[in-house]
Amino acid sequence: MLNSLSGRFLILTAIFVMLAEVLIFVPSIARFREDYLLTRLERAQIASLVLLADEEVNPDLQEELLRNAEVFNVVLLRDETRQLVLSSPVPEPISQTFDLREVRAVTLIRDAMMRLVTPERQIIRIIGQPVRMGGLLIEITLDTSGLRAAMLDYGLRILWLSLVISIFTAVLLFLAVRVTLVKPIKRVVSAMQAYAAAPEDVRRVLRPTARVKELREAEETLQSLQTQLTGALKQKEHLAQLGGAVAKVNHDLRNILTSAQLFTDRIETSEDPTVKRLAPKLINSLTRAVHLCEATLAYGKAEEPGPTFARLHLADVVADVIESERLAAGDADVSFAEDVPNDLVVLADAEQLYRIIGNLVRNARQAIVNSGRPGEISVMADEDHAEWMIRVADTGPGLPARAREHLFKPFQGGTTKGGSGLGLTIAAELVRGHGGTLILERSDATGTAFCITLPKGNFGAPS
């Protein structure tokens, strides 16, 4: 029961009702004590009227009157004269006196609680106001045994009544919660479980039926989420099928283009002026097509292998990248600069780090070459207590607006004409695999700068 919403609600309701009854019990028992004592004052006043009517009252009648009033003595103050009207032997000295004429509620509650926790018999004096103008003051003495017994009996009756009320109220609320909340929630949970078993099945999408506003909103939100997820799964399945077909076509197309690229070597040796003029364009087009196929195949792999962390000198990796790109630049007016400390050791996957930096440097080289103006590419590195920072900057023309908007999106964030837009996407994924980030720091007419940050606390990395 404790593990169910309705069961907990039932127990909490019973507890709260009992607490409320306890708060009611304290003033109620104080009120009961006051009424008990006032009743004894009234009985004593009535008993004293017999003596006032006839001064000759035999001792037996006097004893019977006091016994019926449940008091030992009765004192009346009439016309400024204090008179002991009825009296009998008091078994013990008077221990306390209580004046009920002008008493505060806090005092009544305190005295009642003290009486409940005092089981010893005591003789107390009670002072009150006579009813119906029967005098100025009435005073009685009585035994507390009967008072405490009556208070305990009254308290037990209140306790049992409170218990019945709390159980009855809790059961009613329990049934109400089950009907209005638990059953609709169970229906939503069942619908979620059924949907989880086959999320592609549109028939399992929840149809809102709740009449309670909050539950209705929850069902409508869940329906919207399930509808979107079902659509996304279908789209993912279609894209996966399309991706498989594209990969096969790309693979064969790359082979064809590679073969065509070999034939261009002979075309370059032709003496025909037209062939000499068009051959470089054909070669460039074939090269771009081969690169596009290779990038598409690389991106289309189901899984990119996770990084194998090792400690390596960053300067060696940067030197390999720049040496390769310097050869690729050929006769273009592109210069390279390195500002990497020789003793800077990073924790990374050597092959993946080469690909990350290589993609950024290659994009910078292509941007400068395509602009037709001289430029410089620089690679700088630094570190602090938490991470390594690697910056790749160039003095090229800057990224186009479309490239900045879709910078790390595949096939959309191409930075050069004819590019696939996969280089930055792959680089960003590899950096994320290292637990780092790749951001564009600036890109304007003075050039472009990217920053790679690699954390020093890689999970699972060797120490």
N, C-alpha and C positions, 0 to 999 in steps of 0.2 A: 504493500500500500504506500510505503514511503517513497517508492520509485515512480509513482504515477502522479500526474498533475491533480486529478480529482481526489486521490487519497490524501495527498498533502493538504489540499484545500479543506477537506473534511476535518482533519486533525487541527489545522490552524484555526478553523472556525470555532470548533469546540473549545480550544484554549482561549481564544479571544472573548467568546461569550462568558466563559468562566471568570476571566479577568474582569469583565464588565460587571458581573454579578458580585464579585468581591468588592469592587468599588461601591456598589450599591449596599452591600451587606454592612459595611462599617457604619454609615449613618443610620441604617435601618435598626441595627442592634442598639445604637445609642438612643434612638427614638423609642424603641421598645422598653428600655430601662426607664426612661423618663415617664412613659405612660404607666408603667408598673408602679412607680413610686407615687405618681399623682393619684392613681386609683386607691392606693393605701391611704393617702391623705383624705380622700373623699369618704372612704369607709370609716376612718377614724372620726371625721367630722359628724357623719351620720350617727355613729355610736355615741358621741358626746351629747347629741340632742336629747337622748333619753335622760341623761343626768340633769341637763338644763331644765327639762320639763318637770322632773321629780327629783328633788335633792336626796331623797331617801331611796337609794338603790342598794339592794343586798349584794354582798361580795360575790355570790355565785353568778348573778346576772352580769355584774361588772366583768367577771372573768370570761363569761361567754361572749360579751361584746368585744372584748379585746382579742379573744381567739378568732372570732369571725373577721375582725379587721386585720388580723395577723400582725399586731403591733404589741408593744409592752406598755407604753405610756402615751397619753395624749395631753398636750398643753395647748390652751386657747388664749389668745390675747384679745380681749373684748373691752372696749371703753377704757383703754390704757391700763387694764388690769390683767395681769398674767395669772392664769388659773390652771392648776393641774386637775384636769377633768376626770381622766381615767388613769389608773396606775396599777402596776403589778411588779413583782420583783424582777429586776434585770439581772440575767445570769452572769454577765461580764461587764467590765467598764466600756463606756462608749469610745470607739477608736477613731471615728471620723464623723464630721458634720457636713451635710450638703444642703445648700440653699437653692431651691428651684424657682425662686421668684423672678430673678433677673439673671439668667445664666446663658452663656454664649454656647453656640453649637460646638466649637472646638473643645470647650470644657466638658460638654456632655459626652463627646466622642472619647476624650481622654479617660474620663471616669468609667465609661462603659468598658473600654479595653482593659483598664486596670482591674475591674471586677471580674472579667473573664479569666484573667491570668492569675487571680488570687483565690485559690481553692479553700483557704482557711476560713472558718466561720468568724464573723465579726458582728459587733453590735454598732449600728450607725444611727445618727440622728438626721432626720429630714425636716427641713423647714419649708413651708409653702404658704400660698395665699388661699384662705378659705373661699369656697364657692358661694355664690348667691349672697354676698355681703354678710357671711356668717361670722365675721370678725376681722381683726386686723392681721392676725397671724395664727397659724396652726403648726404645731411641732409634734413629731412622733419619733419613737425609737423602735427599731425592728431588727430582726436577724437577717443576715445576708444569704443564708443557705437557700431559702426559697427563691430569692431574687436570682442568684446565680443559676440555679436549676432551671428556672423559667427561661433565662437568657440562653442557656445551652440548648434547651428544647426548641426554642424559636430559631436559633441559629442552624440547628440540624434540619429543621423543616425548610428553611431558606436554601440550605445547601442541596438538599434533594430536589427541591423545585428548580433550582438553577441548573442542576445536572440534567434534569429532564428537558428543560427549555433549551439548553445548549446542544444536547444530542438531537433533539427534534429539529432545531434550526440548522444544525450542521448537515443532517440528512437531507433536508429540503434543499439547502444550497448545493450539496453534493450532487443531487439529482439534476438540479438546474444547470450546474456547471457541465455535467456530462452531456446533457442535451444540447446546450447552447454553445459550448466551447470544445469539449473533448472530442465529441463525435465529428464535428466539422474538421478539427485538426487531424484526427485519425484519417479522415477521408483524403485530406491533402497529402498526408504522409504516404498513404497507400497509392495515391496517384503518382507521387514522386518515385516510389519504388517500382511501380509498373513502368513508368517512363524510363527509369534508369536501366531496366532490363532490355529495352529496345528503343533507344532515343531516335532512331531514324523513322519509326512508325508514327505517322501523323495522327493516327487514331488514338494514340496514348497521351496526346496533349490534353492537359486538364481543361475542363469546361467549367467556368465559375457558376456556382449555384447558391452560395452563401447569401443570407439576407442581412447578416450583421455587417455593418459598414467596414470595420477593420478587416474582418475575414474576407470580405469581398475584394477589398483592395489587395490583400495578400494573394488571393487566388488569381486575380487579374495580372498581378506582377509576375507570378509564377508561370501563367499561361504565356505571357509575352516572352519571358526568358526561354521557355521550352520551345516556342515557335522559332525564335531567333537561333537557338542552338540546333534545332532540327535542320533549318535552312543552311546553317554553317556547315553541318556535317555532310549534307548532300553536296554542297559546293566543294567541300574538301575532297569528297570522293571523286567528283567530276574532275577537279584539278589534278588529283593524283593519277587518274586514268590518262588525262591529257598530258601530264608531265611524263608519264611512262612512254607515251607515243612520241612526244617531242624528243625525249632522250634518245630513243632508237633512231629517229630521223637525224638528229644532230650528230650522232655517232657516225652514221654512214656518210652524212654530208661532210663532216670533217675529213674523213678519209678521202673523199672525192676531191675536196678543195686542196688537201695536202698533195695529192697527185698532180693536180693542176698547177700547183705552185712549183713543182719540179720542172714542168714543161716551160715555165717562164724563163728559165735559165737560157734555153736556146733562143727564145724570142729576143732576149736582150742582145744576143750576138748578131741579130739581123742588121743589114746595112740600109734597110728601107727607112727613109726619114720618118714616114708616118708611124711605122712600128716603133722606132726609137722614141718618138714623142709620146705614144700612148702606152708603151710597155710599163713605165714606172707607175702610171695610174692603175693599170691592171694588177701589177704586183701589190701595190698598196691596198687595193680593194680585196684581193685574195687574202692578204695578211690579216686585214681587219676581220674578214669573214671567219678565218680559222680561229682567231682570238675569241670572237664572239661564241663560236661553237664550244671552244674549250672552257670558257667562263660559264656558259650555260650548263655544260655537263658537270662542272665542279660544283656549281650552286645547287644543281638538282640531285646531288647525292642525298640519300636518306638520312645519313648521320655524318656530322663532321667529327672526326676522332678527337677525344678530349686531349688537352695539353699534357705533355709529359714534362714536369717541372725539373729543371736543373739549373745550377748556378753557372752563368756564362758571362764573359766580358762583352758588354754591349758594343764597345768600339770595334770588335772583330766583326760582329753582325752588320753594323752600319758600313764598315769598309767594304764588305762583300757586296752589299746592295749598291753602293755608289760605284764600285768598279764595274758591275754589270750594267748599270744605267749609263755610265760614261761610254761604254762600248756601243750601247744601243743608240746613243745620241749621235754617233758618227761625227760628221763635219758640222753639225748644228752648233750655233754659238750659245752653248749652255755650260755654265761652270758649276762646280759642286764644292760645298764647304762642310767641314765636320767640326763640331765642337763637343766632343764626347770625351770625358776623362778616361785615360787608359786604365785606371784602377777601378772604374765603376763596374761593379758586378751586380747583375739582376737575376731574379728567379723567374724563369720563363721557359717555354718550349722553344728551342732554337729555330726549328723549321717554321713554326707558326709566327714567331716574332719576325723572321726574315720576310715572310709573306706580307705581314702587316705593314712593315716599313717599306717594303718593295712596292706595294700597291700605291702608297702615298707618294713616294718619290717618282714612280712611273707616271702617275697622273700629272704631277707637277712638270715633268719633262715634256710630256705630250702637249700640255697647255702652252708651254713656252715655245716649243717647236712650231705648233700650229699658229701662234701669233706672228711668227716671222720676225720677231725681235729678239735680241740677246737677253739672257736672264740668268739668274743664279738660284740654286737650290741648296738650302742649308739644313743640316740635321744637328740638333742640339739636345743635350740631356742633362738632367740635374736630379737631385733627390732631397728628401727631407726625412723626418723620423718615421713617417707613415707610408710613403709611396715614392715611386720613381716617375719622373716626368720626361717624356720624349717629345720634342717639337720638330715638325717638318714644315718648313716655310719656303716660299718661292717668291720671285719678283714678277710672276706672270700677270696675265690680264685679269685675274680674279674669276670666280665662278659665275656662270650665268644665273639669272634669277630663278629659272625653273630648277636648276640643279640644287640651289640652296633650299628650295621648298621641299624637294623630294630627295634629300641628300643621301640617306641610307636606305632608300627603297629600291628593291631590285628592278632593273630595266627602266627606271624612271629618273634616277639620280646621276645619269651620265654626265661627266664633266668635260668630255671632249666629243667632237663631232664624230659620229660613227661608233662611239663606245657603247658598251652594253649596260653600264651603270651597276655592274656587279662587283667591281673592285672594292669600292667603299663599303658595300653591304657585307662582303666576305670579311673585310678587315675589321668592321665593327663587331661581327659575330665572334671572330677569333679573340678580340680584346675582351669581350664579355665573358668568354670562356676562361680567361685569366682572372676574372673578377674585377677588371678595370673598366675604363671608359675611353671612348674616342669622341672628341668634340671638335667642332669648327670654331677656332678662336676669332678669326677675322677673314674677310674676303672682300677686297675692294680693288680699285685701279692700281694700287701699289703691290698687290700680290695676295697670296692665300697662306694661312697658317693653321695646321691641325696640331692638336695636343693629345698624346696618349698617356694615360695614367695607369700604372700597375701597382696594386697594393703590395706591401711587404709581408702581409699576413695571409698568404694564400692557404686555403684549406687543403690539407692533404699533401702539402709541399714538403720536401725533405728539408731537414734543418741543417 
